[in-house]
Amino acid sequence: MAASLVCAALSACGGTDTASSTSPPGATSPRGAPSAGGSETAPSDAASGDSGSGSALSPPGPGGATVDDAGASASAGPQQGPGGGGTAATDAETAAPPAGGGTEDGSTVPNGATGNPGGAGDANAPPSPGDGGTVGCGSATFCDGFEGATTLSANWGVDSTVPANVVEVVTGKAHSGTNSVHITFATTAGQTFIHEKVGFPLTGTSWGRVWLNIATAVNTSHCMYIEATTGVNLVKYGVRPLNTQGDMSVNVSPPDNGVTSTMPLVRNTWTCFEWQITGAGGTGSVVLYANGTLVTSISGMPIPATLIEQRVGYEHNSVDTAGGEMWIDDYAIGSTRIGCN
């Protein structure tokens, strides 16, 4: 994926993972029996991951279930991760940030070159490289902390099927800096996401990172929070590193196969989510981490070759009892692991 921006790490946050080498972390344990339509054996390149300091999440326990989009599940075998017998990552998972010159919006670019100032939501303005935020961007192709503007930059769009839902940049509730993206949700079933297309379509291996503070109502139906999509059908199709089907899960639709962890989605606190998608255009895998801890993974899945945008937000397939809201901050995406710092 052609790099449009490499940001320098500016301050520490959350977990202990740092920018990684190009190889994904070590091996995980086998999964249980797959649901109909695809293999759900753990990918050979998925890691147990490093435990993030200050994590509000417990390590994965035994169990877990395979699921489909309707919520049907089959019993799965033991799941191993940090604290559960998983193998530690074998790569160094560290990389020195490149030297770079500053830009008007606070981002950094390699070799002292001048970057574009951050957009202020002008639809006619060219895409900016993002503001970099105040959290390390490591090897990211695109990195944005939503600082320096009161609206989303021209890099971002909004997908929404619920007119009552509100998307805004707010000051005063942020993981780092002062700004974050705030989305409020009505009880109506549907979806509202912010999306970006920098560096797309995806090829090879993609890593993403975002800090989320989720206060949506607990909903036991299938809900989606992070999704890469082909743009063909924004409601039913996508590679979904963060879902909830009871507990946190990953899902690929089609064929609507996923794996649910034994870890609940922690709400009303900032959590660092990282994800890896491999095998675009063939058979690949999806891996999810929370605060540096492996949540779950799925492999043997058909990954579309035409994933054209990355979405972060909320989609729920049934009416919520109380609606809710979420905040999004310190987003980054690239071809190698970026880390939570």
C-alpha positions in Angstrom: 0.0 0.0 0.0 1.6 3.3 -1.1 2.5 5.4 1.8 1.1 8.9 1.8 2.3 9.8 5.3 4.6 8.5 8.0 4.1 10.3 11.4 6.6 10.4 14.3 5.6 9.1 17.7 5.1 12.0 20.0 3.9 10.7 23.4 3.0 7.4 25.2 -0.5 6.1 25.7 -2.3 3.0 27.0 -0.7 -0.3 26.2 3.0 -1.3 25.9 3.0 -2.3 22.3 5.2 -0.2 20.0 5.5 -0.1 16.2 6.3 -3.6 14.9 8.4 -5.3 12.3 6.8 -6.3 9.0 6.0 -9.8 10.2 2.9 -10.3 12.2 3.2 -11.7 15.8 3.8 -15.4 16.5 1.4 -18.3 16.6 -2.0 -18.8 18.3 -3.8 -21.9 19.3 -6.3 -23.8 17.2 -10.0 -22.7 17.2 -13.0 -25.0 17.5 -15.2 -26.3 14.8 -16.1 -23.8 12.1 -19.6 -22.7 11.3 -21.0 -23.5 7.9 -19.3 -21.8 5.0 -15.7 -21.5 6.0 -12.7 -22.7 8.1 -12.1 -21.0 11.4 -8.7 -22.3 12.3 -6.5 -19.7 13.8 -4.1 -18.1 11.3 -0.5 -19.3 11.6 0.8 -15.7 11.7 -1.5 -14.4 14.5 0.1 -13.5 17.8 -1.0 -13.9 21.3 0.3 -10.3 21.5 1.8 -8.3 24.3 -0.4 -7.5 27.2 -0.9 -3.7 27.3 -0.3 -2.0 30.6 -3.3 -0.5 32.3 -5.7 -2.8 30.3 -9.2 -2.9 31.6 -9.6 -6.3 29.8 -8.9 -9.8 31.1 -6.9 -12.1 28.9 -8.9 -14.5 26.7 -10.1 -17.5 28.7 -11.0 -21.0 27.5 -13.8 -21.5 25.2 -15.3 -19.1 22.6 -17.8 -20.0 19.8 -18.1 -19.8 16.1 -20.9 -17.6 15.0 -22.8 -16.5 12.0 -24.5 -13.2 11.2 -27.8 -14.4 12.7 -26.0 -15.1 16.0 -26.1 -19.0 15.7 -23.1 -20.5 17.3 -21.3 -23.8 17.7 -19.1 -24.8 20.6 -15.4 -24.0 20.0 -12.3 -25.5 21.5 -9.8 -24.0 23.9 -8.6 -20.5 23.0 -5.2 -19.5 24.1 -3.8 -16.0 24.5 -1.9 -14.1 27.1 -2.5 -15.8 30.4 -3.9 -18.8 28.6 -0.9 -20.6 27.3 -0.4 -18.6 24.1 3.0 -18.1 22.6 4.6 -14.7 22.9 5.3 -12.7 19.8 8.5 -13.6 18.2 9.3 -10.3 16.4 10.9 -7.3 18.1 7.8 -5.2 17.5 9.9 -2.0 17.7 10.9 0.5 15.1 12.5 3.8 15.3 10.3 6.7 14.0 11.8 8.5 11.0 12.9 12.0 11.2 10.4 14.5 9.8 9.6 18.1 9.3 6.5 19.8 10.8 3.5 21.0 8.9 0.9 23.6 9.6 -1.5 21.0 11.1 1.0 19.4 13.4 1.8 16.3 11.3 5.3 15.2 10.4 6.5 14.0 7.1 9.8 12.3 6.2 13.0 14.1 5.5 11.8 17.5 6.5 9.4 17.9 3.5 6.4 20.1 3.8 3.1 18.4 4.2 -0.4 19.7 3.4 -2.3 21.6 6.1 -5.1 19.6 7.7 -8.5 20.0 6.0 -11.4 21.7 7.8 -14.2 19.8 6.1 -14.2 21.7 2.8 -15.5 19.3 0.2 -13.4 21.1 -2.5 -10.2 20.9 -0.5 -7.7 18.2 -1.5 -7.2 15.3 1.0 -4.7 16.1 3.7 -2.3 13.5 5.2 -4.0 13.8 8.6 -2.8 15.7 11.6 -0.9 12.9 13.2 -2.5 13.5 16.6 -0.5 13.3 19.7 -0.1 9.5 19.8 2.7 7.7 17.9 2.0 7.0 14.3 5.0 4.6 13.8 4.9 3.1 10.3 1.3 4.3 9.5 0.3 5.2 6.0 -2.3 7.5 7.4 -2.7 8.8 11.0 -5.2 11.2 12.4 -5.9 12.5 15.9 -8.6 14.9 14.7 -6.8 17.9 16.1 -6.8 21.5 14.8 -10.2 21.6 13.2 -13.8 21.7 14.3 -15.0 19.3 11.5 -13.8 16.2 9.9 -11.0 16.8 7.3 -11.5 16.0 3.6 -9.9 12.6 4.1 -13.1 11.4 5.9 -16.6 10.7 4.8 -19.7 9.6 6.7 -21.9 6.6 5.9 -25.2 6.8 7.7 -28.7 5.2 7.3 -30.1 6.8 10.5 -30.8 10.6 10.1 -31.2 11.0 13.8 -27.6 9.9 14.4 -25.1 12.8 14.8 -21.4 12.9 13.8 -19.3 15.7 15.1 -15.7 16.7 16.1 -15.8 17.7 19.8 -13.3 19.3 22.2 -12.8 18.2 25.8 -13.3 14.4 25.6 -10.2 12.9 23.9 -7.8 10.1 24.3 -5.0 12.4 23.5 -4.8 16.1 22.6 -8.1 17.9 22.9 -10.3 16.6 20.0 -12.2 13.4 19.1 -15.0 12.4 16.8 -18.3 12.0 18.7 -21.2 10.0 17.3 -24.6 9.7 19.0 -27.0 6.9 18.1 -30.7 6.7 18.2 -32.4 3.4 19.1 -33.3 2.7 15.4 -31.5 -0.2 13.8 -29.0 0.9 11.2 -25.5 2.2 10.8 -23.4 5.3 11.1 -19.7 5.2 10.4 -16.9 7.6 9.5 -14.7 6.2 6.7 -11.4 7.0 5.1 -9.8 5.7 1.8 -6.2 6.8 2.1 -3.9 4.0 0.8 -6.8 1.9 -0.5 -7.6 -0.5 -2.1 -6.0 -2.8 0.4 -3.3 -5.2 -0.8 -1.3 -7.8 1.1 -1.4 -7.2 4.8 -3.1 -4.3 6.5 -2.8 -3.2 10.2 -5.1 -0.7 11.8 -5.3 1.0 15.2 -7.9 3.2 16.8 -8.8 4.3 20.4 -12.5 4.0 21.1 -14.7 5.1 24.1 -17.9 3.2 23.5 -21.1 4.0 25.5 -23.6 2.3 23.2 -26.3 0.3 24.9 -25.6 -3.4 25.4 -27.2 -5.2 22.5 -27.0 -9.0 22.2 -27.7 -9.0 18.4 -24.9 -8.7 15.9 -23.3 -5.3 16.1 -20.3 -3.9 14.1 -17.8 -1.2 15.2 -14.8 -1.6 12.8 -15.2 -2.7 9.2 -13.3 -2.7 5.9 -15.7 -2.6 3.0 -15.9 -3.0 -0.8 -18.5 -0.3 -1.0 -20.9 -2.6 -2.9 -23.3 -3.1 0.0 -22.5 -1.0 3.1 -25.1 -2.9 5.2 -24.4 -6.6 4.7 -20.9 -6.9 3.4 -17.5 -6.3 5.0 -14.4 -7.6 6.8 -15.2 -6.8 10.4 -12.3 -6.9 12.9 -14.5 -5.6 15.8 -18.1 -6.9 16.3 -20.1 -7.9 19.3 -22.3 -11.0 19.2 -22.6 -11.1 23.0 -18.8 -10.8 23.5 -16.3 -9.3 21.1 -15.9 -11.1 17.8 -14.4 -10.9 14.3 -16.5 -11.6 11.3 -16.2 -11.8 7.5 -19.4 -11.3 5.4 -19.8 -13.0 3.0 -19.8 -15.8 4.0 -21.0 -14.5 7.4 -18.5 -16.5 9.4 -16.9 -15.3 12.6 -15.4 -16.3 15.9 -16.6 -14.9 19.2 -14.2 -14.5 22.1 -14.9 -14.8 25.8 -14.1 -11.1 26.3 -16.9 -8.5 26.7 -16.6 -5.1 25.1 -15.5 -2.7 27.8 -17.6 0.4 27.8 -17.2 4.0 29.0 -13.4 4.0 29.0 -10.8 4.5 26.3 -9.6 1.2 24.7 -6.9 0.7 22.1 -8.1 -1.6 19.3 -5.6 -3.0 16.8 -6.5 -5.3 13.9 -4.7 -7.2 11.1 -6.3 -8.2 7.8 -4.3 -10.5 5.5 -4.8 -12.1 2.1 -6.8 -9.4 0.2 -7.9 -10.9 -3.1 -7.6 -14.5 -1.8 -7.8 -16.6 1.4 -6.8 -14.7 4.5 -7.2 -13.9 8.1 -8.5 -11.3 10.5 -7.0 -10.7 14.0 -8.2 -8.4 16.8 -6.3 -7.0 19.8 -7.6 -4.8 22.7 -5.0 -2.9 24.7 -2.3 -5.2 23.2 -4.0 -8.4 24.2 -5.2 -10.9 21.6 -9.0 -11.0 21.6 -9.6 -13.6 18.8 -8.9 -14.3 15.2 -10.3 -16.1 12.1 -8.5 -17.6 9.1 -9.3 -19.4 5.9 -11.7 -16.6 4.9 -12.2 -15.2 1.4 -11.0 -11.6 1.6 -12.2 -9.3 -1.2 -9.6 -7.8 -3.5 -11.5 -4.5 -3.7 -11.7 -3.3 -0.1 -11.9 0.4 -0.7 -12.5 2.1 2.6 -12.0 1.6 6.4 -15.0 2.4 8.6 -15.3 3.1 12.3 -18.6 3.6 14.0 -21.6 1.5 14.9 -24.1 -0.7 13.1 -26.8 -2.8 14.8 -29.3 -5.1 13.3 -32.0 -4.8 15.8 -33.6 -1.9 17.8 -31.5 -0.8 20.8 -33.2 -0.2 24.1 -31.3 3.0 24.9 -29.3 4.1 21.9 -25.9 5.5 23.0 -22.8 7.3 21.9 -19.1 6.7 21.2 -15.9 8.7 20.8 -13.1 8.0 18.2 -9.5 9.2 18.5 -5.9 8.4 17.4 -6.7 6.4 14.2 -3.9 5.0 12.2 -3.5 2.4 9.3 -0.6 0.9 7.5 1.1 -2.3 6.3 2.9 -3.1 9.6 1.8 -3.1 13.2 1.6 0.4 14.6 1.0 -0.2 18.3 -0.9 1.7 20.9 1.9 4.1 21.9 
